């Protein structure tokens, strides 16, 4: 079975380390980790009185898991600005939430090893439910300080306008 239609000689699946996140028409700086895109459909179990002892199963409501974005802490304020639209501590009474624009659609793009866009997903009506301004600090650790944002949303779909690119081949001089 051929897994890639344009590049039938490709054997390896796409790697997880080349991706970008976009909102408000701009790429978000420094995102180094993103949780999975997951939807779960409830299973409705039912049976009629005269049915045999086994139950029937049918799909119920579908829910979408939150998306967590993480990045190394810098002076870029995009995560914090968005989180402040949902709850801005210290603002005047009635102005704590920006009802007009606290929701955003985002785009998640996946790239192949050559840096070509291979897949994109549109995520609808996102809003931050959790914002971590600064990760745990530890004087005995040499890792990067992180900030993260957890996005609730109302669903996602693949952007089928983004298709498999023809991968470049290189010849030796």
N, C-alpha and C positions, 0 to 999 in steps of 0.2 A: 504494500500500500504506500502511495506517495503522500508524504506529509506536507510538502511544499510544492505548489503548482507552478510557480514561476522559476523556482530554483530546485528542480527535482533531484539534483545531486547533493543538496544540503541534507545532512543527517542529524545534526545537533539542534535541539530546541533553542529558542531564544534565551539569553541569559537575563538574570534579574537585576543586574547592576547598571544598566543604561536606561534611565527613565527621566522624565521631566514632568513637572506639574505646572499648570497654567491657570490663572484666574484673572479676571479683569483685563483680559487680552495680553497679559505679560507673564513671562516665566517667573516662578518663585525661586529666589536665590537659595542655594545651599541645601535643599532637601536631600538627605542621605538615606532615609528609610521611610517606607510606607507600608502600612499593614495591607492585608489582602482585600480584594473586592469580593464580597460574599453576600449572597442572598439566600434566604431560607424560606421555604414554603411549608406552612403548617399542614400537617396530615389530619384530615377529618375522618374519623372512624365511625361507621354507622352500620346498622343492620336492621332489617325488618323482622317482625315477630315470627314469620314463618320461614325465615332463612335458616340454612344449616348453621352449625356452631361457629363458623368462621365469619369474620366481619369484612365489610367492604371498606376500601380506602379511597379517598378522593382529595384533590388539592384544596386547601383553604387559603387563608390570607398569606401574602408574601411580605416579608420584612427584609430590610437591608441593614447589614452590620455597619457600625460606624467605621470611619477610616481615620487612622492615626498617622500623622505626618511628623517626622522628627528631622531636626537639623542641628548642626553645631551652632552654638550661641555666637552671634555677631551683633553689629549695630543695625542690621536691617530690621525694620519694625513691622513687616507685613503680618506676621502671626498675631502680634500684640494689638495692632490696629483693628484687625478683624474681630478678635476676641472682645475688644472694648466696645464693639458695636452691639454685642449681646448683653454685656453688663459692664458699664463704665463706673467704677467705684468713685465716689466723690462728686459726681455730676449733680446738677440741680434736680429737684423733685420732678419726676415725669420725663426726664431726659436720660435715664439710665440705659435705655434700650433704643437703638436706632431702627425702628420698625420699617422704615423705608428701604433700607439696604443692608440688613444683617444677613440676608441669604445671598449666596452666589452659586452659579454653576461653575464647575471646574473641569479641566481636561487633564487626563493622565495619558502621557505618551510613552510608548516603549520603543526602543531603538535596537538595531542589531549591532554586532561588534564593529562594523564599519561606520557606525553613526547614522545609519539610514532609518527614518521613521518606518516602523513595520506595523504598528497597531496603536489605536487610540480609543479611549473610553470617555464618554461624557457622563458626568455625575451631576444630578439635578438638585437644586434647592438646598445646598449645603449650608450649615451654620455651626459654629464652634460651641460645643458643649463642655469642653475641658481644655484649659490652656495651662501648660507648665512653663513658667517663665525661666526657670533655672533648675537643671537636674541636680541630683545629689552631689554635694561637694565632699571631697575626700582628700586630705593632705597627703595620703600615701598612695594615691592613684595618679597616673599620668594620662588618663583619657580626656577626651574633649568634653567640655560642658555642653549640654544639649538643652534645647527648648522643643516643646511639642505642642501640637494642637489636635484635638479629636473632633472630627466633623460628623455630625448627624446629617443624613440626607434622605431624599425620597426616591432614590433609585438611580440606576445607571444603565447605560447601553453602549454597546460597541459602535464606534463610528465606522461604518462599512465603506465610507468614501476613502478611507486609508487602506490601501491594498498592499500586498506583498511587492516590494521593489525588486528589480533585477539586481542581484548582488554583483559587485565588481570583482573581476579577476585580475590578478597582477602577473605580469610576465617579467622575467629577469632580463636585464639589459644585455 
